[in-house]
Amino acid sequence: MANMLFILNDPPYGTERSYNALRLARHALKKGEGRETVRVFLMGDAASCAKAGQKVPQGYYNVSDMLGMVARAGGPIGVCGTCMDARGIAEAELVAGAHRSTMDELTDWTLEADKVIVF
């Protein structure tokens, strides 16, 4: 079993880095079939990825929906609390499965990870 940690820094839209990170995280969970532990940590502008209720044009990807898919597949999602505060995001506004997190948790996740992938 491998522990993977994805650290996202970019906003949900404007670049495709967060989108591509979540695509890879979802596929790692799917291909790992329970053998892989996949965690996602959102910091900086990526904290906005976890805001629930995003409305995007039809046919466009929805990052909050993609995070929900990761959470439903068993992937914990931490959102930097300091970054949330800086962007005016309350914990009640986060997508289901995401939680307000800390640098302490990110440090623990990093030390436990076999692979850390930063986007």
Backbone as a chain_set.jsonl record, in Angstrom:
{"seq": "MANMLFILNDPPYGTERSYNALRLARHALKKGEGRETVRVFLMGDAASCAKAGQKVPQGYYNVSDMLGMVARAGGPIGVCGTCMDARGIAEAELVAGAHRSTMDELTDWTLEADKVIVF", "coords": {"N": [[0.84, -1.167, 0.0], [0.503, 2.248, -0.774], [0.977, 5.565, 0.373], [-0.32, 8.516, -0.743], [0.038, 11.985, -1.182], [-1.496, 14.851, -2.254], [-0.789, 18.137, -2.885], [-2.324, 21.088, -3.431], [-2.113, 24.305, -4.893], [-3.072, 26.207, -6.666], [-5.774, 28.297, -8.001], [-9.277, 27.312, -8.43], [-10.146, 27.804, -11.027], [-9.005, 29.289, -14.119], [-6.409, 28.416, -14.344], [-5.357, 25.114, -15.191], [-4.253, 23.508, -13.321], [-5.164, 22.671, -10.701], [-7.426, 21.258, -11.482], [-6.203, 19.197, -13.042], [-4.664, 17.981, -11.046], [-6.68, 16.928, -9.405], [-7.883, 15.174, -11.167], [-5.833, 13.283, -11.428], [-5.631, 12.412, -8.748], [-8.166, 11.245, -8.384], [-7.992, 9.133, -10.236], [-5.883, 7.688, -9.13], [-7.071, 6.793, -6.775], [-9.076, 5.188, -7.889], [-7.647, 3.27, -9.458], [-6.047, 2.223, -7.473], [-7.773, 0.763, -5.937], [-8.5, 0.642, -3.168], [-6.075, -0.041, -2.096], [-4.406, 2.087, -2.093], [-3.736, 5.045, -0.258], [-5.025, 8.137, -0.537], [-4.622, 11.499, -0.114], [-5.715, 14.889, -0.048], [-4.579, 18.172, 0.07], [-5.434, 21.495, 0.34], [-4.177, 24.66, -0.305], [-3.324, 28.183, -0.137], [-4.52, 29.852, -3.022], [-5.885, 27.6, -3.805], [-7.589, 26.898, -1.786], [-10.058, 27.899, -2.391], [-11.081, 26.014, -4.088], [-12.546, 24.224, -2.619], [-14.946, 25.388, -1.996], [-18.335, 25.1, -1.612], [-21.19, 24.848, -3.841], [-20.453, 25.925, -6.299], [-21.008, 27.422, -9.426], [-20.77, 26.743, -12.717], [-20.28, 27.293, -16.285], [-22.321, 25.348, -18.521], [-21.024, 22.23, -19.48], [-18.486, 22.736, -18.647], [-15.806, 21.9, -16.448], [-16.297, 21.188, -12.953], [-14.747, 22.0, -10.142], [-15.368, 21.701, -7.414], [-17.207, 19.623, -7.492], [-15.513, 17.607, -8.386], [-13.804, 17.365, -6.193], [-15.652, 16.354, -4.386], [-16.015, 13.816, -5.473], [-13.529, 12.668, -4.927], [-13.626, 12.678, -2.135], [-15.847, 10.978, -1.678], [-14.761, 8.616, -2.525], [-13.142, 7.998, -0.495], [-10.984, 9.642, 0.046], [-9.363, 11.825, 2.172], [-9.771, 15.353, 2.612], [-8.087, 18.185, 3.253], [-8.221, 21.608, 4.145], [-6.396, 24.504, 4.222], [-6.64, 26.398, 7.078], [-5.807, 29.051, 7.633], [-5.571, 30.044, 5.057], [-8.213, 29.809, 4.238], [-9.408, 31.722, 5.935], [-8.191, 34.063, 4.97], [-9.446, 34.286, 2.559], [-12.052, 34.559, 3.153], [-13.662, 32.298, 3.583], [-15.861, 30.225, 5.177], [-15.994, 27.364, 7.383], [-18.436, 26.044, 7.165], [-19.081, 26.456, 4.551], [-17.689, 24.692, 3.014], [-17.232, 21.959, 0.692], [-18.867, 18.791, 1.005], [-17.07, 16.436, 2.851], [-14.677, 17.777, 2.907], [-12.476, 19.445, 5.173], [-11.649, 21.988, 7.596], [-8.292, 22.642, 8.05], [-4.876, 22.343, 9.284], [-1.424, 23.487, 9.491], [-0.095, 21.682, 11.048], [-1.497, 19.271, 10.59], [-0.967, 18.998, 7.846], [1.784, 18.666, 7.964], [1.946, 16.202, 9.366], [0.629, 14.533, 7.489], [2.42, 14.771, 5.367], [4.76, 13.626, 6.401], [3.866, 11.01, 6.702], [3.428, 10.229, 4.112], [4.23, 8.328, 1.189], [4.559, 9.308, -1.288], [4.622, 12.608, -2.391], [2.878, 14.936, -4.138], [2.95, 17.912, -5.773], [0.967, 20.508, -6.925]], "CA": [[0.0, 0.0, 0.0], [1.241, 3.505, -0.833], [0.287, 6.764, 0.827], [-0.066, 9.625, -1.653], [-0.461, 13.285, -0.759], [-1.558, 15.872, -3.286], [-0.87, 19.491, -2.352], [-2.757, 22.001, -4.483], [-1.891, 25.707, -4.587], [-3.683, 27.093, -7.657], [-7.222, 28.49, -7.884], [-10.047, 26.285, -9.131], [-10.325, 28.151, -12.438], [-8.0, 30.222, -14.6], [-5.372, 27.487, -14.794], [-5.899, 23.753, -15.094], [-3.414, 22.729, -12.404], [-5.993, 22.005, -9.688], [-8.239, 20.294, -12.242], [-5.37, 18.038, -13.378], [-4.313, 17.295, -9.794], [-7.842, 16.158, -8.958], [-8.029, 14.057, -12.106], [-4.843, 12.273, -11.052], [-6.011, 11.865, -7.438], [-9.307, 10.35, -8.607], [-7.532, 7.917, -10.915], [-5.082, 6.919, -8.169], [-8.035, 6.102, -5.905], [-9.767, 4.174, -8.682], [-6.726, 2.191, -9.81], [-5.52, 1.637, -6.243], [-8.807, -0.152, -5.441], [-8.422, 0.478, -1.727], [-4.697, -0.281, -1.664], [-3.748, 3.387, -2.021], [-4.298, 6.111, 0.548], [-4.857, 9.397, -1.258], [-5.064, 12.668, 0.643], [-5.595, 16.145, -0.786], [-4.481, 19.355, 0.923], [-5.619, 22.719, -0.445], [-3.644, 25.843, 0.364], [-3.271, 29.344, -1.021], [-5.739, 30.039, -3.812], [-6.593, 26.321, -3.952], [-8.632, 26.804, -0.757], [-11.328, 28.209, -3.062], [-11.564, 24.809, -4.77], [-13.442, 23.479, -1.73], [-16.174, 26.129, -1.71], [-19.526, 24.425, -2.15], [-22.149, 25.651, -4.597], [-19.878, 26.583, -7.477], [-21.818, 27.332, -10.643], [-19.911, 26.948, -13.883], [-21.032, 27.124, -17.529], [-22.599, 23.964, -18.912], [-19.949, 21.598, -20.223], [-17.21, 23.101, -18.037], [-15.571, 21.098, -15.257], [-16.612, 21.804, -11.669], [-13.728, 21.504, -9.223], [-15.964, 21.24, -6.151], [-17.756, 18.289, -7.766], [-14.394, 16.668, -8.457], [-13.389, 17.122, -4.809], [-16.66, 15.463, -3.822], [-15.726, 12.463, -5.958], [-12.373, 12.193, -4.155], [-14.1, 12.412, -0.761], [-16.712, 9.789, -1.684], [-13.91, 7.444, -2.74], [-12.376, 7.764, 0.722], [-9.821, 10.517, 0.154], [-9.524, 12.985, 3.051], [-9.445, 16.643, 2.004], [-7.813, 19.237, 4.232], [-8.14, 22.959, 3.585], [-5.633, 25.37, 5.117], [-7.51, 27.326, 7.788], [-5.32, 30.417, 7.432], [-5.916, 30.393, 3.67], [-9.669, 30.005, 4.232], [-9.683, 33.008, 6.573], [-7.741, 35.127, 4.075], [-10.372, 34.352, 1.428], [-13.414, 34.715, 3.662], [-14.4, 31.043, 3.434], [-16.193, 29.596, 6.463], [-16.006, 25.9, 7.301], [-19.773, 25.621, 6.738], [-19.174, 26.633, 3.099], [-16.866, 23.698, 2.329], [-17.908, 20.801, 0.106], [-18.932, 17.617, 1.882], [-15.851, 15.643, 2.842], [-13.516, 18.641, 3.154], [-12.47, 20.0, 6.53], [-10.668, 23.02, 7.932], [-7.096, 21.928, 8.485], [-3.781, 23.122, 9.843], [-0.086, 23.099, 9.062], [0.251, 20.471, 11.798], [-2.021, 18.113, 9.865], [-0.207, 18.869, 6.604], [3.082, 18.098, 8.334], [1.733, 14.775, 9.64], [0.337, 13.861, 6.225], [3.648, 14.748, 4.567], [5.669, 12.633, 6.997], [3.299, 9.678, 6.494], [3.268, 9.954, 2.691], [5.292, 7.736, 0.393], [4.685, 10.178, -2.464], [4.001, 13.923, -2.266], [2.785, 15.52, -5.48], [2.573, 19.311, -5.587], [0.459, 21.211, -8.099]], "C": [[0.892, 1.239, 0.0], [0.358, 4.639, -0.33], [0.685, 7.906, -0.092], [-0.691, 10.891, -1.077], [-0.37, 14.24, -1.932], [-1.704, 17.219, -2.602], [-1.179, 20.416, -3.524], [-2.599, 23.437, -4.008], [-2.672, 26.659, -5.488], [-5.196, 27.206, -7.479], [-7.978, 27.429, -8.684], [-10.179, 26.542, -10.631], [-9.279, 29.185, -12.829], [-6.745, 29.491, -15.049], [-6.005, 26.098, -14.678], [-5.106, 22.888, -14.128], [-4.239, 21.992, -11.363], [-6.872, 20.945, -10.339], [-7.428, 19.031, -12.533], [-4.937, 17.27, -12.139], [-5.46, 16.41, -9.33], [-8.139, 15.0, -9.902], [-7.079, 12.927, -11.707], [-5.193, 11.626, -9.714], [-7.168, 10.88, -7.591], [-8.868, 9.046, -9.257], [-6.673, 7.058, -9.993], [-5.995, 6.157, -7.221], [-8.711, 4.957, -6.647], [-8.848, 2.985, -8.987], [-6.17, 1.493, -8.575], [-6.48, 0.665, -5.6], [-8.674, -0.43, -3.954], [-7.029, 0.213, -1.199], [-3.94, 1.031, -1.462], [-4.49, 4.298, -1.046], [-3.992, 7.4, -0.192], [-5.449, 10.51, -0.414], [-4.839, 13.903, -0.215], [-5.559, 17.282, 0.225], [-4.522, 20.579, 0.029], [-5.063, 23.893, 0.335], [-3.527, 26.983, -0.643], [-4.601, 29.491, -1.749], [-6.523, 28.749, -4.018], [-7.658, 26.127, -2.88], [-10.014, 27.075, -1.373], [-11.902, 27.01, -3.814], [-12.636, 24.104, -3.941], [-14.726, 24.225, -1.399], [-17.344, 25.443, -2.397], [-20.355, 25.406, -2.971], [-21.58, 26.374, -5.795], [-20.779, 26.357, -8.686], [-20.925, 27.692, -11.816], [-20.746, 26.771, -15.141], [-21.22, 25.647, -17.866], [-21.456, 23.44, -19.776], [-18.568, 21.887, -19.664], [-17.023, 22.275, -16.774], [-15.893, 21.903, -14.002], [-15.679, 21.196, -10.623], [-14.333, 21.023, -7.908], [-16.62, 19.877, -6.328], [-16.645, 17.238, -7.8], [-13.852, 16.356, -7.06], [-14.365, 16.177, -4.119], [-16.429, 14.023, -4.24], [-14.548, 11.854, -5.2], [-12.828, 11.81, -2.747], [-14.949, 11.148, -0.71], [-15.931, 8.505, -1.903], [-12.988, 7.194, -1.543], [-11.154, 8.638, 0.899], [-10.083, 11.707, 1.06], [-9.069, 14.265, 2.351], [-9.289, 17.67, 3.112], [-7.689, 20.571, 3.522], [-7.445, 23.846, 4.613], [-6.552, 26.415, 5.752], [-7.097, 28.776, 7.613], [-5.696, 30.912, 6.04], [-7.419, 30.606, 3.52], [-10.009, 31.378, 4.799], [-9.321, 34.168, 5.645], [-8.696, 35.329, 2.903], [-11.829, 34.448, 1.861], [-14.271, 33.477, 3.504], [-14.611, 30.435, 4.812], [-16.228, 28.082, 6.294], [-17.353, 25.376, 6.814], [-19.951, 25.728, 5.219], [-18.389, 25.582, 2.315], [-17.714, 22.561, 1.767], [-17.901, 19.663, 1.117], [-17.645, 16.815, 1.731], [-14.587, 16.459, 3.049], [-13.619, 19.199, 4.57], [-11.404, 21.075, 6.667], [-9.462, 22.312, 8.541], [-6.034, 22.911, 8.966], [-2.456, 22.689, 9.226], [0.384, 21.857, 9.826], [-0.248, 19.223, 11.073], [-1.263, 17.915, 8.559], [1.165, 18.255, 6.885], [2.964, 16.598, 8.605], [1.502, 14.003, 8.343], [1.594, 13.732, 5.361], [4.617, 13.69, 5.095], [5.182, 11.202, 6.787], [3.277, 9.261, 5.026], [4.498, 9.265, 2.098], [5.592, 8.612, -0.81], [3.946, 11.477, -2.165], [4.057, 14.57, -3.649], [2.214, 16.915, -5.302], [2.153, 19.916, -6.927], [0.296, 22.675, -7.76]], "O": [[1.912, 1.278, 0.689], [-0.848, 4.665, -0.577], [1.865, 8.234, -0.216], [-1.804, 10.868, -0.553], [0.693, 14.417, -2.527], [-2.637, 17.426, -1.825], [-0.407, 20.517, -4.478], [-2.91, 23.755, -2.86], [-2.911, 27.805, -5.109], [-5.826, 26.331, -6.886], [-7.392, 26.732, -9.513], [-10.309, 25.602, -11.414], [-8.732, 29.877, -11.971], [-6.094, 29.893, -16.014], [-7.089, 25.956, -14.112], [-5.265, 21.667, -14.114], [-4.034, 20.796, -11.158], [-7.038, 19.853, -9.795], [-7.906, 17.921, -12.299], [-4.85, 16.042, -12.17], [-5.241, 15.274, -8.91], [-8.604, 13.949, -9.461], [-7.473, 11.762, -11.655], [-5.063, 10.411, -9.566], [-7.151, 9.803, -6.995], [-9.326, 7.973, -8.867], [-6.728, 5.83, -10.065], [-5.726, 5.001, -6.897], [-8.897, 3.876, -6.089], [-9.233, 1.832, -8.793], [-5.855, 0.304, -8.623], [-6.066, -0.175, -4.801], [-8.725, -1.581, -3.521], [-6.811, 0.237, 0.012], [-2.945, 1.073, -0.739], [-5.721, 4.317, -1.015], [-2.829, 7.718, -0.444], [-6.623, 10.472, -0.045], [-3.897, 13.963, -1.005], [-6.398, 17.354, 1.124], [-3.747, 20.694, -0.92], [-5.423, 24.106, 1.492], [-3.621, 26.769, -1.851], [-5.667, 29.281, -1.172], [-7.703, 28.795, -4.368], [-8.54, 25.283, -3.037], [-11.018, 26.532, -0.912], [-13.088, 26.997, -4.142], [-13.53, 23.462, -4.493], [-15.523, 23.739, -0.596], [-17.337, 25.235, -3.611], [-20.241, 26.623, -2.821], [-22.17, 27.347, -6.263], [-21.248, 25.245, -8.932], [-20.394, 28.8, -11.898], [-21.814, 26.162, -15.086], [-20.381, 24.809, -17.536], [-20.984, 24.123, -20.686], [-17.578, 21.343, -20.152], [-18.003, 21.977, -16.091], [-15.779, 23.128, -13.985], [-15.809, 20.024, -10.267], [-13.863, 20.037, -7.341], [-16.594, 19.057, -5.41], [-16.816, 16.123, -7.306], [-13.485, 15.216, -6.775], [-13.955, 15.301, -3.358], [-16.628, 13.106, -3.442], [-14.563, 10.669, -4.87], [-12.462, 10.753, -2.233], [-14.791, 10.333, 0.198], [-16.381, 7.427, -1.516], [-12.154, 6.289, -1.575], [-10.36, 8.406, 1.811], [-10.945, 12.529, 0.75], [-8.1, 14.256, 1.591], [-10.244, 17.984, 3.822], [-7.123, 20.657, 2.432], [-7.881, 23.918, 5.762], [-7.168, 27.217, 5.05], [-7.955, 29.646, 7.459], [-6.091, 32.065, 5.871], [-7.853, 31.478, 2.767], [-10.804, 32.115, 4.215], [-10.065, 35.144, 5.55], [-8.752, 36.413, 2.321], [-12.734, 34.422, 1.026], [-15.482, 33.585, 3.311], [-13.649, 30.162, 5.531], [-16.464, 27.578, 5.196], [-17.403, 24.362, 6.119], [-20.883, 25.144, 4.667], [-18.42, 25.58, 1.084], [-18.777, 22.243, 2.299], [-17.026, 19.591, 1.98], [-17.192, 16.55, 0.617], [-13.531, 15.896, 3.338], [-14.715, 19.398, 5.093], [-10.398, 21.075, 5.957], [-9.605, 21.483, 9.44], [-6.254, 24.119, 9.045], [-2.373, 21.673, 8.537], [1.174, 21.07, 9.305], [0.479, 18.237, 10.952], [-0.948, 16.781, 8.196], [1.642, 17.417, 6.12], [3.785, 15.813, 8.13], [2.103, 12.951, 8.122], [1.805, 12.711, 4.706], [5.219, 12.949, 4.318], [5.993, 10.279, 6.702], [3.126, 8.078, 4.72], [5.638, 9.57, 2.451], [6.722, 8.66, -1.294], [2.791, 11.458, -1.74], [5.123, 14.728, -4.242], [1.127, 17.086, -4.75], [2.879, 19.846, -7.919], [-0.123, 23.462, -8.608]]}, "num_chains": 1, "name": "protein.A"}
